[in-house]
Amino acid sequence: MNYFIPIVFMVCIYLPGSDSAGMMWKSLIFETESNDSYVRVFPSSFTNLTAFTVCLRAASELTRSYSLFSYATSGHDNELSIWYTANGHITLYIYNEIAEFSLPKMDALLRHICVTWESKEGLVTIWVNGKRSLQKIVGKGYVVQGSGQFILGQDQDSVGGGFDIQQSFVGEITDVNMWDFVLETSKIETANEGCFCTGGNIINWGTTSHVSGGTVTIKDNNDCIF
Protein backbone atom coordinates (compact mmCIF):
# COMPACT_ATOMS: atom_id res chain seq x y z
CA MET A 1 0.00 0.00 0.00
CA ASN A 2 1.30 3.42 -0.90
CA TYR A 3 0.95 6.24 1.61
CA PHE A 4 0.88 9.86 0.62
CA ILE A 5 2.55 12.10 3.15
CA PRO A 6 1.74 15.77 2.61
CA ILE A 7 4.62 18.21 2.81
CA VAL A 8 3.79 21.63 4.21
CA PHE A 9 5.97 24.67 3.53
CA MET A 10 5.70 27.79 5.66
CA VAL A 11 6.86 31.08 4.21
CA CYS A 12 7.09 34.16 6.45
CA ILE A 13 7.01 37.53 4.74
CA TYR A 14 7.69 40.82 6.53
CA LEU A 15 5.39 43.58 5.32
CA PRO A 16 6.40 47.15 6.17
CA GLY A 17 3.75 48.72 8.34
CA SER A 18 2.60 45.39 9.76
CA ASP A 19 3.19 43.92 13.20
CA SER A 20 6.17 41.63 13.50
CA ALA A 21 7.47 39.76 16.53
CA GLY A 22 11.08 40.40 17.45
CA MET A 23 14.12 41.67 15.57
CA MET A 24 16.88 39.37 16.73
CA TRP A 25 19.93 39.86 14.49
CA LYS A 26 18.19 42.79 12.76
CA SER A 27 18.98 46.49 12.44
CA LEU A 28 16.71 49.43 11.68
CA ILE A 29 18.03 51.71 8.93
CA PHE A 30 16.58 55.22 8.85
CA GLU A 31 17.89 56.44 5.51
CA THR A 32 16.69 60.05 5.31
CA GLU A 33 15.22 62.82 7.41
CA SER A 34 11.45 62.54 7.59
CA ASN A 35 8.41 63.30 9.71
CA ASP A 36 6.80 59.90 9.12
CA SER A 37 9.49 57.19 9.39
CA TYR A 38 9.42 55.45 12.77
CA VAL A 39 9.24 52.10 14.54
CA ARG A 40 6.80 51.57 17.39
CA VAL A 41 7.58 48.75 19.81
CA PHE A 42 4.97 47.01 21.96
CA PRO A 43 6.53 46.21 25.35
CA SER A 44 5.37 44.07 28.22
CA SER A 45 2.76 46.09 30.09
CA PHE A 46 3.64 47.94 33.27
CA THR A 47 1.73 50.23 35.62
CA ASN A 48 4.67 52.47 36.49
CA LEU A 49 8.44 52.42 36.83
CA THR A 50 10.65 53.47 39.72
CA ALA A 51 13.80 52.29 37.95
CA PHE A 52 14.88 51.28 34.46
CA THR A 53 17.76 50.42 32.17
CA VAL A 54 17.58 51.20 28.45
CA CYS A 55 20.30 49.83 26.16
CA LEU A 56 20.71 50.16 22.40
CA ARG A 57 23.30 50.32 19.66
CA ALA A 58 23.26 53.29 17.33
CA ALA A 59 25.30 55.11 14.71
CA SER A 60 24.57 58.40 12.99
CA GLU A 61 26.48 61.07 11.09
CA LEU A 62 23.91 63.79 11.79
CA THR A 63 25.32 66.97 13.33
CA ARG A 64 22.01 68.23 14.73
CA SER A 65 19.98 67.06 17.72
CA TYR A 66 17.75 63.99 17.40
CA SER A 67 15.76 61.49 19.42
CA LEU A 68 17.25 58.06 20.13
CA PHE A 69 14.40 56.69 22.28
CA SER A 70 10.98 58.22 22.96
CA TYR A 71 8.33 57.21 25.49
CA ALA A 72 5.23 59.43 25.72
CA THR A 73 2.09 59.25 27.83
CA SER A 74 -1.16 61.19 27.74
CA GLY A 75 0.17 63.23 30.66
CA HIS A 76 3.54 64.13 29.14
CA ASP A 77 5.24 63.77 25.76
CA ASN A 78 8.70 63.50 27.37
CA GLU A 79 7.76 61.01 30.08
CA LEU A 80 11.04 59.25 29.31
CA SER A 81 13.22 60.10 26.33
CA ILE A 82 16.87 59.84 25.35
CA TRP A 83 18.37 62.45 23.02
CA TYR A 84 21.61 63.15 21.27
CA THR A 85 22.21 66.89 21.06
CA ALA A 86 24.07 68.98 18.49
CA ASN A 87 26.88 69.71 20.96
CA GLY A 88 27.63 66.00 21.37
CA HIS A 89 25.74 65.40 24.60
CA ILE A 90 23.42 62.52 25.49
CA THR A 91 20.40 63.80 27.40
CA LEU A 92 17.83 61.94 29.51
CA TYR A 93 14.41 63.51 30.02
CA ILE A 94 12.34 62.32 32.96
CA TYR A 95 9.05 64.21 32.79
CA ASN A 96 10.15 67.86 33.03
CA GLU A 97 13.66 67.21 34.38
CA ILE A 98 16.83 66.84 32.32
CA ALA A 99 20.22 65.21 32.87
CA GLU A 100 22.81 66.03 30.21
CA PHE A 101 26.14 64.22 29.75
CA SER A 102 29.11 65.39 27.70
CA LEU A 103 30.32 62.30 25.81
CA PRO A 104 32.25 61.50 22.60
CA LYS A 105 30.31 62.62 19.54
CA MET A 106 28.31 60.10 17.54
CA ASP A 107 29.75 59.00 14.21
CA ALA A 108 29.44 56.21 11.64
CA LEU A 109 30.63 53.53 14.07
CA LEU A 110 27.97 51.65 16.01
CA ARG A 111 28.25 52.29 19.73
CA HIS A 112 26.53 50.63 22.65
CA ILE A 113 24.63 53.07 24.88
CA CYS A 114 22.95 52.23 28.18
CA VAL A 115 21.03 54.60 30.45
CA THR A 116 20.17 53.59 34.00
CA TRP A 117 17.94 55.46 36.46
CA GLU A 118 16.33 54.82 39.81
CA SER A 119 13.76 57.00 41.54
CA LYS A 120 14.74 56.72 45.21
CA GLU A 121 17.95 58.74 44.85
CA GLY A 122 17.33 59.98 41.32
CA LEU A 123 20.65 58.54 40.17
CA VAL A 124 21.16 58.39 36.42
CA THR A 125 24.23 56.96 34.68
CA ILE A 126 25.21 56.68 31.01
CA TRP A 127 27.31 53.81 29.72
CA VAL A 128 29.03 54.03 26.31
CA ASN A 129 30.78 50.94 24.98
CA GLY A 130 30.91 49.48 28.47
CA LYS A 131 32.45 52.57 30.11
CA ARG A 132 30.54 54.38 32.85
CA SER A 133 29.95 58.11 33.05
CA LEU A 134 29.79 60.08 36.26
CA GLN A 135 26.44 59.92 38.05
CA LYS A 136 23.90 62.72 38.10
CA ILE A 137 20.59 63.23 39.89
CA VAL A 138 17.31 63.76 38.04
CA GLY A 139 13.69 62.85 38.73
CA LYS A 140 14.25 62.01 42.40
CA GLY A 141 11.06 60.44 43.76
CA TYR A 142 9.36 60.48 40.36
CA VAL A 143 7.42 57.52 38.97
CA VAL A 144 7.37 56.90 35.21
CA GLN A 145 3.75 56.30 34.26
CA GLY A 146 2.55 53.30 32.24
CA SER A 147 0.14 53.01 29.28
CA GLY A 148 2.27 55.12 26.95
CA GLN A 149 3.90 54.51 23.57
CA PHE A 150 7.52 53.69 22.70
CA ILE A 151 8.86 55.11 19.43
CA LEU A 152 12.26 54.74 17.76
CA GLY A 153 13.42 57.18 15.09
CA GLN A 154 11.22 60.14 16.08
CA ASP A 155 10.43 62.37 19.04
CA GLN A 156 6.79 62.36 20.14
CA ASP A 157 5.16 65.75 20.71
CA SER A 158 1.91 63.85 21.31
CA VAL A 159 1.34 60.19 22.03
CA GLY A 160 2.29 58.28 18.88
CA GLY A 161 2.70 61.41 16.76
CA GLY A 162 3.62 65.06 16.47
CA PHE A 163 6.84 64.15 14.66
CA ASP A 164 9.25 66.88 13.52
CA ILE A 165 11.61 66.26 10.59
CA GLN A 166 14.31 68.30 12.35
CA GLN A 167 14.23 65.92 15.32
CA SER A 168 14.17 62.69 13.32
CA PHE A 169 16.94 60.11 13.51
CA VAL A 170 19.02 59.17 10.47
CA GLY A 171 21.33 56.19 10.79
CA GLU A 172 21.18 52.68 12.27
CA ILE A 173 19.63 51.41 15.51
CA THR A 174 19.70 47.86 16.81
CA ASP A 175 19.75 45.71 19.95
CA VAL A 176 17.21 47.81 21.89
CA ASN A 177 16.35 46.38 25.30
CA MET A 178 14.69 47.78 28.42
CA TRP A 179 14.46 46.48 31.99
CA ASP A 180 12.39 47.68 34.94
CA PHE A 181 15.46 47.76 37.20
CA VAL A 182 19.04 49.00 37.14
CA LEU A 183 21.11 46.40 35.33
CA GLU A 184 24.24 45.20 37.08
CA THR A 185 27.58 46.55 35.89
CA SER A 186 28.77 43.11 34.79
CA LYS A 187 25.67 42.59 32.66
CA ILE A 188 26.02 45.99 30.98
CA GLU A 189 29.62 45.09 30.17
CA THR A 190 28.47 41.73 28.79
CA ALA A 191 25.80 43.43 26.71
CA ASN A 192 28.44 45.73 25.24
CA GLU A 193 30.66 42.82 24.26
CA GLY A 194 27.93 41.05 22.30
CA CYS A 195 24.18 40.72 22.06
CA PHE A 196 22.59 40.30 25.47
CA CYS A 197 20.68 37.14 24.67
CA THR A 198 18.15 37.25 27.51
CA GLY A 199 16.91 40.69 26.48
CA GLY A 200 14.94 43.13 28.58
CA ASN A 201 11.83 42.23 30.57
CA ILE A 202 9.98 45.29 29.19
CA ILE A 203 11.47 45.53 25.69
CA ASN A 204 13.24 42.46 24.33
CA TRP A 205 14.79 43.02 20.91
CA GLY A 206 14.50 39.33 20.14
CA THR A 207 10.79 38.90 20.90
CA THR A 208 8.98 42.24 21.32
CA SER A 209 6.47 43.01 18.57
CA HIS A 210 6.86 46.14 16.49
CA VAL A 211 5.28 48.06 13.64
CA SER A 212 6.96 50.48 11.25
CA GLY A 213 5.75 53.57 9.44
CA GLY A 214 7.17 55.59 6.56
CA THR A 215 10.44 54.32 5.08
CA VAL A 216 12.43 52.14 7.45
CA THR A 217 14.66 49.36 6.14
CA ILE A 218 15.18 46.29 8.31
CA LYS A 219 18.44 44.49 7.53
CA ASP A 220 20.34 41.51 8.88
CA ASN A 221 22.85 42.38 11.57
CA ASN A 222 25.72 39.92 12.02
CA ASP A 223 27.47 41.80 14.81
CA CYS A 224 26.25 39.51 17.61
CA ILE A 225 28.96 37.57 19.40
CA PHE A 226 28.12 34.25 21.04
C-alpha positions as CSV (number, residue, x, y, z in Angstrom):
1,M,0.0,0.0,0.0
2,N,1.3,3.4,-0.9
3,Y,1.0,6.2,1.6
4,F,0.9,9.9,0.6
5,I,2.6,12.1,3.1
6,P,1.7,15.8,2.6
7,I,4.6,18.2,2.8
8,V,3.8,21.6,4.2
9,F,6.0,24.7,3.5
10,M,5.7,27.8,5.7
11,V,6.9,31.1,4.2
12,C,7.1,34.2,6.4
13,I,7.0,37.5,4.7
14,Y,7.7,40.8,6.5
15,L,5.4,43.6,5.3
16,P,6.4,47.2,6.2
17,G,3.7,48.7,8.3
18,S,2.6,45.4,9.8
19,D,3.2,43.9,13.2
20,S,6.2,41.6,13.5
21,A,7.5,39.8,16.5
22,G,11.1,40.4,17.5
23,M,14.1,41.7,15.6
24,M,16.9,39.4,16.7
25,W,19.9,39.9,14.5
26,K,18.2,42.8,12.8
27,S,19.0,46.5,12.4
28,L,16.7,49.4,11.7
29,I,18.0,51.7,8.9
30,F,16.6,55.2,8.8
31,E,17.9,56.4,5.5
32,T,16.7,60.0,5.3
33,E,15.2,62.8,7.4
34,S,11.4,62.5,7.6
35,N,8.4,63.3,9.7
36,D,6.8,59.9,9.1
37,S,9.5,57.2,9.4
38,Y,9.4,55.5,12.8
39,V,9.2,52.1,14.5
40,R,6.8,51.6,17.4
41,V,7.6,48.7,19.8
42,F,5.0,47.0,22.0
43,P,6.5,46.2,25.4
44,S,5.4,44.1,28.2
45,S,2.8,46.1,30.1
46,F,3.6,47.9,33.3
47,T,1.7,50.2,35.6
48,N,4.7,52.5,36.5
49,L,8.4,52.4,36.8
50,T,10.6,53.5,39.7
51,A,13.8,52.3,37.9
52,F,14.9,51.3,34.5
53,T,17.8,50.4,32.2
54,V,17.6,51.2,28.4
55,C,20.3,49.8,26.2
56,L,20.7,50.2,22.4
57,R,23.3,50.3,19.7
58,A,23.3,53.3,17.3
59,A,25.3,55.1,14.7
60,S,24.6,58.4,13.0
61,E,26.5,61.1,11.1
62,L,23.9,63.8,11.8
63,T,25.3,67.0,13.3
64,R,22.0,68.2,14.7
65,S,20.0,67.1,17.7
66,Y,17.7,64.0,17.4
67,S,15.8,61.5,19.4
68,L,17.2,58.1,20.1
69,F,14.4,56.7,22.3
70,S,11.0,58.2,23.0
71,Y,8.3,57.2,25.5
72,A,5.2,59.4,25.7
73,T,2.1,59.3,27.8
74,S,-1.2,61.2,27.7
75,G,0.2,63.2,30.7
76,H,3.5,64.1,29.1
77,D,5.2,63.8,25.8
78,N,8.7,63.5,27.4
79,E,7.8,61.0,30.1
80,L,11.0,59.2,29.3
81,S,13.2,60.1,26.3
82,I,16.9,59.8,25.3
83,W,18.4,62.5,23.0
84,Y,21.6,63.2,21.3
85,T,22.2,66.9,21.1
86,A,24.1,69.0,18.5
87,N,26.9,69.7,21.0
88,G,27.6,66.0,21.4
89,H,25.7,65.4,24.6
90,I,23.4,62.5,25.5
91,T,20.4,63.8,27.4
92,L,17.8,61.9,29.5
93,Y,14.4,63.5,30.0
94,I,12.3,62.3,33.0
95,Y,9.1,64.2,32.8
96,N,10.2,67.9,33.0
97,E,13.7,67.2,34.4
98,I,16.8,66.8,32.3
99,A,20.2,65.2,32.9
100,E,22.8,66.0,30.2
101,F,26.1,64.2,29.8
102,S,29.1,65.4,27.7
103,L,30.3,62.3,25.8
104,P,32.3,61.5,22.6
105,K,30.3,62.6,19.5
106,M,28.3,60.1,17.5
107,D,29.8,59.0,14.2
108,A,29.4,56.2,11.6
109,L,30.6,53.5,14.1
110,L,28.0,51.6,16.0
111,R,28.3,52.3,19.7
112,H,26.5,50.6,22.7
113,I,24.6,53.1,24.9
114,C,23.0,52.2,28.2
115,V,21.0,54.6,30.4
116,T,20.2,53.6,34.0
117,W,17.9,55.5,36.5
118,E,16.3,54.8,39.8
119,S,13.8,57.0,41.5
120,K,14.7,56.7,45.2
121,E,17.9,58.7,44.9
122,G,17.3,60.0,41.3
123,L,20.7,58.5,40.2
124,V,21.2,58.4,36.4
125,T,24.2,57.0,34.7
126,I,25.2,56.7,31.0
127,W,27.3,53.8,29.7
128,V,29.0,54.0,26.3
129,N,30.8,50.9,25.0
130,G,30.9,49.5,28.5
131,K,32.5,52.6,30.1
132,R,30.5,54.4,32.8
133,S,29.9,58.1,33.1
134,L,29.8,60.1,36.3
135,Q,26.4,59.9,38.0
136,K,23.9,62.7,38.1
137,I,20.6,63.2,39.9
138,V,17.3,63.8,38.0
139,G,13.7,62.9,38.7
140,K,14.2,62.0,42.4
141,G,11.1,60.4,43.8
142,Y,9.4,60.5,40.4
143,V,7.4,57.5,39.0
144,V,7.4,56.9,35.2
145,Q,3.8,56.3,34.3
146,G,2.6,53.3,32.2
147,S,0.1,53.0,29.3
148,G,2.3,55.1,27.0
149,Q,3.9,54.5,23.6
150,F,7.5,53.7,22.7
151,I,8.9,55.1,19.4
152,L,12.3,54.7,17.8
153,G,13.4,57.2,15.1
154,Q,11.2,60.1,16.1
155,D,10.4,62.4,19.0
156,Q,6.8,62.4,20.1
157,D,5.2,65.7,20.7
158,S,1.9,63.9,21.3
159,V,1.3,60.2,22.0
160,G,2.3,58.3,18.9
161,G,2.7,61.4,16.8
162,G,3.6,65.1,16.5
163,F,6.8,64.1,14.7
164,D,9.3,66.9,13.5
165,I,11.6,66.3,10.6
166,Q,14.3,68.3,12.3
167,Q,14.2,65.9,15.3
168,S,14.2,62.7,13.3
169,F,16.9,60.1,13.5
170,V,19.0,59.2,10.5
171,G,21.3,56.2,10.8
172,E,21.2,52.7,12.3
173,I,19.6,51.4,15.5
174,T,19.7,47.9,16.8
175,D,19.8,45.7,20.0
176,V,17.2,47.8,21.9
177,N,16.4,46.4,25.3
178,M,14.7,47.8,28.4
179,W,14.5,46.5,32.0
180,D,12.4,47.7,34.9
181,F,15.5,47.8,37.2
182,V,19.0,49.0,37.1
183,L,21.1,46.4,35.3
184,E,24.2,45.2,37.1
185,T,27.6,46.5,35.9
186,S,28.8,43.1,34.8
187,K,25.7,42.6,32.7
188,I,26.0,46.0,31.0
189,E,29.6,45.1,30.2
190,T,28.5,41.7,28.8
191,A,25.8,43.4,26.7
192,N,28.4,45.7,25.2
193,E,30.7,42.8,24.3
194,G,27.9,41.0,22.3
195,C,24.2,40.7,22.1
196,F,22.6,40.3,25.5
197,C,20.7,37.1,24.7
198,T,18.2,37.2,27.5
199,G,16.9,40.7,26.5
200,G,14.9,43.1,28.6
201,N,11.8,42.2,30.6
202,I,10.0,45.3,29.2
203,I,11.5,45.5,25.7
204,N,13.2,42.5,24.3
205,W,14.8,43.0,20.9
206,G,14.5,39.3,20.1
207,T,10.8,38.9,20.9
208,T,9.0,42.2,21.3
209,S,6.5,43.0,18.6
210,H,6.9,46.1,16.5
211,V,5.3,48.1,13.6
212,S,7.0,50.5,11.3
213,G,5.8,53.6,9.4
214,G,7.2,55.6,6.6
215,T,10.4,54.3,5.1
216,V,12.4,52.1,7.5
217,T,14.7,49.4,6.1
218,I,15.2,46.3,8.3
219,K,18.4,44.5,7.5
220,D,20.3,41.5,8.9
221,N,22.8,42.4,11.6
222,N,25.7,39.9,12.0
223,D,27.5,41.8,14.8
224,C,26.2,39.5,17.6
225,I,29.0,37.6,19.4
226,F,28.1,34.3,21.0
